[in-house]
Amino acid sequence: LGRKSYWSHCSTHMKKVCLFGIYDKAYSRTRILKRALEENGCEVVECNVDPRIYYGFRKFPALYKEFNKIKGETFDHVFVCFPGHSVVLLARMLFGKEIIFDAFVSLYDSNVNDRKKYAKYSLRALYSWFLDWSSMHLAGKVLVDTHEHGRYFRKAFYVNPNKMIRFLVSSDDSLFY
């Protein structure tokens, strides 16, 4: 998995982190990220709402309510987990610090190029592009799964290459061994 080698700096640099967003707690990427942090000595606190229940605008007040439960706590880093494109700005506003955004995939690329849900220059396509662009520019660091995704994000959304951290797609070795 590479978790120990990649996240080994956690035990000396990161002590307490917050996983923030509208992510599915059962999603493998989020479970692996959380476990990697914990295995490397981080205390992980979650500030999360279920995206199947709190969709659209409803997610914002629900996340704010969850944030109020941890408001006085101090975090070394805040991770906005995938799919968090639409809540990166809220995380920056609430925590008042740079965040680490797990971009994983581009909304624009997925909706326009892969799934062909939206025409290339439609309002929905432009909105997807804007969410990709703004979330990556608001984040202090952006997790990408491959160097190729990093190159795509740099080219399509003008993201500084120094912001990119590769976090490989992995498997949960508690399930697969």
N, C-alpha and C positions, 0 to 999 in steps of 0.2 A: 504493500500500500504506500509506502514512503511516508507514512504519517509521522513516525518518530523523527526521521531525518529532517523533514520539512518543518515541523512544528516544534522542534527541540528548543528553539529560542524562547518558546512560550514560558518555560519554567523560570527563565531569568528576566524576561522582558514583559511578559503579560501575566498578570495574576488573576484579575477578575474581568471577565468579558460578558457582554450582553448580546444575545442573539435576538434580533428585532425583526418584526415584520408579519407578513400574511402568509407565511410558509406553512406547508403541511409537515407536521412533526414526524410523520411516518416516511416522508420522502427520503430516499437513500442518501442523497448528497448532503442533506441537512443532518441526518443522523451521523454520518461519517465525519462531518466537520465538527459537530458537537463532541463526539467521542475522541477525535484527535486532540482537541483542546483539553479535554478532561484528562486523557492519558498523559499529557505533557504538563500536568500540574495546574491547569487553570480552573478557577471556579467559574462555572457557566450559569448565568441567570437568563431566563427566557422572558421576553416581552412579546407576546404573540397572540394573534387572533386567527381563527379558522377562516380561510378564504371562501369556503363553501357556505358559511353562515353570514359573514361580513364582507359582502362583495360591493363593488361600486363605491359610492361615497360613504356608505355605512362603516367601512373599514377605518376611516380616520377617527371618528369619535370613540370607536371601540378600542383602537390602539392607544389613544390618549388616556382612556380609562385604565388600561393595563399599565401604561407608563406611570400613572399616579401611584400605583402600588409599589413601585421601586424608585420613586422620585428622589429620595434622599441618598441613594446609593451612588458610589463612585465606581466608574469602570475605566479600566486601562484602554479598552477598545470596545467599539460597538460594531457588530457585524449585521448588515442588512442581508438577510438570507433570500435566496431565490424562491419565488419570483418577487422581488422587492422593488422593481423599477419605479412603481408609482408611490412608494413610501420613503424613498431616500431623503427627499426634502424634509419630510416630517421628522425623520430621525435626526437630521442635522439641527433642526429647530429645537427639538426636545432635549437632546443631549448636549448641544452646544459645542460639539467637537467634530473633527473629521471622523468619518466612518469608513469601514471596509465593506464594499459592496460585492456580493457574489453575483456577478452578471450572468455567468453560466452560458446563456444564449441571448441573442439579440431578438427583441420583440419584432422589430422591423423585418429582419431576415426571415424569422419563422413565419410571420403572417403574410408577408408579401412574396418572398422568393420560394420558400418551401411549401407552405400550405396554399398559397395563392388565394387567401381569404380576401385581400384588399388589392385593388389596382395600385400600381406603383406610385402615382401622384394623387391618390384620393386623400380626403381629410383623415380617414382612419390610418392610412399608411403614414402620413406626415405626423400624426399624433404618436404612433408607435416609434417613429424615428426620433421625435422630440423626447419621449420617455427614455429611450436608450441614451441619447446624447446628454440629457440633463442629469440622469442618475450617475453616469460615469464621470461627469465633470464636477458634480457635487461631492463625490466620494474622494477620500484621501488616497485610498488604494482600491483596486478592482481585481477581484479574483476571476481568473479565466481558466478554462480546463485544458487548453492546448496553446502552443505558440501561434498556431494558425488563427485561432479565435482572437488572440491578442493583436495579431496583424490586421485582421478584419476590423476590429474595434478602432484601432489607430487610424486606419484608412477611412472608414465610413463615418466615424464620429469624432475624429480629430483628438483622440485621447493621448495624453502624454505617455510614452512607453515606460517611463519610470514609475508610473502608477500601477502597472500590471504585475500581478503575482500569479504564477501558475499553480493551480490546485487541481491535480489530475483527477479525472473520473476514476473512482475506486470501487472496490467491492467491500462489503461488510464482512470482515473475516470472522465475526462471531456466527455468521450464517454460512459462509462459503470458506472452506479451508481445504 
